[in-house]
Amino acid sequence: MDYINIAYLVSSILFIVGLKMLGSVKTARKGNLLALVGMLIAMVATLYEEEILEINYIIAGLIIGTLIGAVSAKRVKMTDMPQFVALFNGLGGLASFLVSFTEFLNMTGTPTIDVSITLTLGLMVGMVTFTGSYIAYAKLHGKMTSAPISFPHHQKVNTALLLATLIAGVLYVMDPTLAWPIILISVVSAVLGVLFVLPIGGADMPVVISLLNSYSGIAAAMTGFVISNNVLIISGALVGASGIILSDLMCKAMNRSLWNVLFGKVGMIARGERVKKQVIGYTPDDVVTILDRTDSVIMVPGYGLAVSQAQHVLQEIASMLEKKGIKVKYAVHPVAGRMPGHMNVLLAEANVSYDNIKDMVEINDEFAETDVAIVVGANDVLNPIARTKKDSVLYGMPILDVDKAKTVIIVKRSLAPGFAGEDNPLFYENKTMMVFGDAKEVLTKIAQLLKKE
């Protein structure tokens, strides 16, 4: 009996089922565990079949790797998860590159045309993923500016570099005895990965992370063809396809094309003259006074909530309001966090009921009938100019209809614009109450006042 192929089949089934379960918040944790078991089976089967390591070394490696992963996962904050994912994407790309390059060095005969093609693609996509992911990490982690970075003829240079790698790849496929095309592909792809991510601003990082995740899967699939490993082809194809689909969904959520995200240079840049206005700064006491006369509330969490780790105290407030008979729901925009699903995970961490978390399509019609919308650290995803200002980078992006609520309470550090660099007119409306300060500190004060009643 071919136990290795059976193990690969089981792994592939676990990957597919696990990926399917990731589509729901309720089953995502279990789906992640199934995919993890599938990868474990695939790794052990491959190492054993190829006689790369003895069983003692395999067990030792699993223990060490598990410890490193567990400690890293415990220490990384949820707000740092996007850059953590970027690091993982980069390591995946590097692994694919190294496997493909090692196969090139160890080749004794002339490779077939399919191996030559997938080898060059594995090298190129793997290296672009590696260097591009680490630029994304640096932008997300504050190691470099989140704003777009570009120079004259930037995209023309990128196009020239891409053509150079493709030409080198064709030359290698035509004559696999040549070594210089492989070296050229490796070096140019490293530069291309850096230049590819530099002009992309912070507002588009959720899409970039999804796209780089897709790249890492494509690189893995190409490597699977090179080393004739079916489970690597299947898992890589699943990651590649799901990443592309997720990138497309994120683009639709912002009403932008993928081309526009990659070449539109949207980021933390002010657009024209910023409107200089002043607003009244309200206090937590004012908020509690309003909530005492309220029948319905919609909570709108944004990245500011994630930064201050205020999800637990927000849910505490929601629970106290519900005990008073007030209807409370959560409205989550698809790009509310720094990566897809980020906000849903944060709210689940605070034990918010899955049934209470509504996406934009489900909740938008309810804002007009809602007494109070409480916004915590959100900006661009509820900026009304997305409907009217045609020269704005936000124009056409679907937003949460927060401005239609009867009263809007916004907890924010300042009047500073969001990633898109656009002032938000909602801040200055008469029905808006701006409560300035750290989200956790402000919400904690509100919770304390509610407890005293």
N, C-alpha and C positions, 0 to 999 in steps of 0.2 A: 504493500500500500504506500502511495506517495504522500507521506505525512506532511512534507514541506508545502506542497501545493494545497493540501487541505487546510493547513494553517493559514496560508495566504488567502484562501477563499473565506475562511472565518473572519480574518482581519478586514477584508474588503466589505463584508456584510456589516460588520460592526461600525466601520467608517460611515457607510451609507445611512444606517439606522441612526447613528449618533448625530450625523449632520442634519437629518430630518428632525430630530428632537430639539436641536438648537433653535429651531424656528419658533419655539414657544418658550416664554419665560418660565412657565410651570415645569417644563421637562428639560430645560437647558442643562441643569446640573447633571442629571442622569445621562443625558446625551454626551456630555463632555467625558464622563467616566467610561462610557461604552467605547468611545473613540480612543481614549487612553489605553484601555485594555487591548483594543485592536492593534494599536501601534506597538505595544509591548510584545504581543504575540509575533508581529511581523519582524521586529528587531531581533528577537531571540532566534526565530526560524532562519533569518538571513545569516546571522553570525555563525549559527551552527552548521548550516548547509555549506557555506563557503569556507568553513574551517578557519575563519579569521581569528577567532579567539577560543580558548578552551573554556569549558563551562565554569570553572572557578573564576576566571577573569570576567566572564559575562555577569555572574552574580555580583562580583565586587563592583563592577561598573554600574549595575543597576542600583546598588545600595548607595554608592557615592552620588550618582546623578539624582536619585530620589531625595537625598538629604539636601543637596544644593537647591533643587527645585522647590522643596517644601519651605526652606528657610527664606528663599527669595520671595516666594508668594506671600509669606506671612509678613515680611518686612515692607514690601511695596504697597504704598497707599493707593486707594482707588483712583485718586486724582493723577497718580503717576502711571496708571495702567496703560494709557495710550503709548507713552514712550517705551514702556516695558514690552508691549506688543511689537513696536518698531524694532527693538533690539532682537526679538525673536525672529522677525521677518528677515533681518539682516543676517543672522546666524544661519537661517535656513538657506538663504541665497549663497552664503559662503560655503556651506557644506556641499551644495550641488556643484559649485564651481570647483572645489577641491577634488571631488570624486571624478568629475569629467577630466580635469587636468591630469590627475593621477592615471586615469585610463589612457590618456594620450601618451604619457611618459612610458607606460608599460606595454604599449602596443608593439608586437613583434612582426606582424604581417601587415598587409594593406587592408584597412577597414572597408566594409561595404558602404555604399552611398548613404543608406539610412543611418548608419552609425556616425558617419562623417557629418551629416546634416545636424543630427541631434546633439552631437558633441559640441559643435560650434554654437548652437543655440543655448545649450546648457551653460557653456562658459559665459556667453554674452549676457543672458538674462540673469544668471546667478550673480555675476559681478555687479551689474546695474542694481539689482536688488540689495546687495550688500552695502555698497557705498551710498545709494539713495536712502536706504533705511536709516543709516547713521546720521545723515544730514537731517532727516525727519526727526530723529531722536533729539538731536542738538537743538532744533527749533522748538520742539515741544517742551524740552527740559530747561529752556532758558540759557543754554550754552551759547546760543547765537540768536540774533533777532528773528522774531516770527514773521516780520514783514518780508515781502518779495525782494530778492536780491538778483539783480540782473545787470548786464552791461550791453553796450551797443551791439546789435546783430546777434544777440544771445541765441535766439531760436535758429538762426542760420548756422551758427557754430554747432548747435546740437544736431541739426539735420546733416551737416557735413560729417560729424563724428559717427552718426548712425550709418550713413552711406559707406564710410570707411570700414566699419565692422562687417557690413553685409558683403562688400566687395572682397574683403579678406576671407570671409567665410566661403564665398563661391570659389575663390582661388584654392582654398584648402580642399574643398570637396572635389575639385577637378584634379588636384595632385596632392594626395594625403601624405606624400613624403616630405612636403614642405613644413618647416617648423615655424618660420617667421610669421605666417598668418595667425597662428595660435597665440603667439606672444603679443602681436598687435591687437588682436581681439581682446585679450585680457587687460592690457593697459588702457586702451581707448574706452572700453566698457566701464572701467573704474572711474574715469573722468566723466563719462556720459552720465553715470548714476548721480554724481555730485551736481553737475550742471542741470540735470533734469528736475531735481527737487528744489534747488536754490530759488528759482523765481516763483515758487508757489507759496502763498501766504497762509497765515495761521487759520483763517476761516475755512480753508479748503483741506485742512489736515485730515479730517475724518475720511474724505474720499481718497486721499493719498495713501493713508494707512491701508484701506481696503484694497487699493490697486497694487501696492507693494506686496500685500499678502497674496494676491493673485499671482504676481510675478514669481514669488517664492515657490508656489505650487507648480507653475509652468516649468520652472527650472528643474524642480524635482522630477517631473514627468519626463522631461528630456533626458535627464540623467538615468532614469529607469530604462529608457530605450538603449542608452549606451551600454549599460551593464546587464541588459536583458533580465530585469527584475519586474515582474508583473505587478506586484503589490505597490511598488514605488510609482509605477505608471498610473495605477488606479487612484492612489491617495493624492498624488500630485495633480492629476486631472480634476479630482473633486475640489481640492483647495483652489486651483486655478479658476475653475468655473464658478464656484460660489463667491470668490472674491470679485470677479467681473460682475456678477449679478448684483452683489451688494453695492459695488461702486455705482452701478447704473441706478439702483434704487436711491442712493444718497444724492446723486445728481438730480434725479426727478424731484426729490424732496426740496431741493434748492432751485428747481426750475432752470437748471443750467445743463449744458452738454458737457461731456467728459473732455472734449477738446477745449472748451472754455475754461474749465478748471485747470487743465494742464498748461494753458498758454494765456490765460486771462489776467494773471498777476493781481489777484485779489488778495488783500491782506490788511494789515494794520496801518493803513495810510489814510490820512484825512483827505476828503474830497472837496476841494474848494474852501471857501471861507466858512469856518465853524460859527454857528449862531451863538452869540453870547447872550444868554438869558439867565435869570435867577429864579429859583423856585423856593417855596416855603418848605423848610425841613420839619417834618412831623416826628412825633416821638412814639415809643411803644405804648404809652398811655393813650394816645390818640387812636392807635390801632385797636386797642381793646375796647374803647368806647364805641367804635364803628362795629366791631364784631358782636357786641351785645345787642345790636339792633338788626342782626343778619339772619336770614333763613337758609342761604346757600352760599358756598365758598368753593372756588376752584383754585387749587394750588398750582403754580407754574414754576417749576424748578429750572435753573440754568446752571451754567458752569461755575458761577459764583457760589452756588450751594455746594458743589463738589469740592471747590478749593477750601472752603471753610469747614467741610465735613459737618454740615448742619442738617443732614437728612434725618437724623434721629430726633432732634428737637422739633423739627417741622412736623414729623409724624406724631410727636407728643401733643403738639398744638391741635393737630387734626383730630386726635382721639378725644381731647377735652371738648372740642367743638361738637363732635358727634354725640357726646354724652348729654350735651345741652339741646339735642334735637336738630342741630344744624347739618344739612347735607354737605358732605365734603368729597370732592373728587380731585384727581391729579391730571393735569394736561401735560403731555410730554411731546415736544417737537422732535422729529427724526434726527436733527443735528443739535440737540440740546446740550450734549456733552462733547467731549473731544474725540469720541469714536462711536461707531454704531452700537446702540444698546447700553452705552455707558450709564445713562441716567436711570434706565430700568433696573440695572444691577444695584446702583446706589439705593434706590427706593426699596428694592427687595431686601437689601441688607438691613434696612430700618423696619422691616416687617410690615411694609405697606401691602395691603391686599392686592393681589393681581387684578381682581375685578374692579378695583378703584383707579387703576392706572389706565388712562385713555389716550389714544394717539390723536393726532391733529384732526383727522377725518371724523373720528367719533365725537369729539368734544366741541368742535368749532361752533356748531349751531346752538350750543347751550350757553355760550357766553352772554348773549343778549338777554337771557332770562335769569342770569346769575347776579346776586346782590354784590358780591365782592370777589375780585380776582387778586390773589396774593402772589406777586412775582418775586422770586428770590434769585438774584444774580443773573437774570436773563436780559437780553437786549435785542440783538439782530433778529431773533426768531419771532419777535412780536412788534417789530418796527413798521408802522403803517405806511411809510414811504415806499415800501415794497409794492404797494398797490398803485401808486400814483406818480412817483418820480422816475421818469423814463431814463434819465441819464445816471441813475444810481446803479451801483453794482448789485444792489438787492432787488432791483425791479423785476417783478414776475415771480419772485421766490414765494411759495406758499408760507403764510405765517399763521400763528395762533391769533385768533380774533379777540385778544385781551381787551383792546380798546372799546369793544362793544359792551363790556360789563358795566353795571351801574356805578360801581366804585372800583378803582384800581389802586392797590397798595403795592409799591415797588421798594423792595429792600435792596440797596445797592451802595457801594462805597462812595461813588461820586456820579457826576453827570457825564463822565467820559464815554465816548462812543464805543461800540463793540468792535469786533475784528474787521468788519467791513469799513470802518472809519466814518460811519454816517451818524449824525445826531438823530436822536429819537424824539419826534414831536410829542409822543405820548407822555414823556416826562413833564411837559409843560401844560397839559390839559387841566382844567379846573377840577375834574373829578379824580385826578391822580394825586395820591399822597406819597411823596418821596420820603422814605425813612433811611437816612444815610448811616452807614456803619458796616462793620463785619457781620456777615449773615448769621453766624452762630451766636454772636453776642446779642444782636438785636432780637433774634427769635427766642433766645433764652430768657431775656427780659420780658418778652410778651408772655411766654409760658408761665413765668413766675407771677405775673399780674393776674393771669387767668386762674391760677391756683388759689389766689387770695379771695376770689369772688365767692 
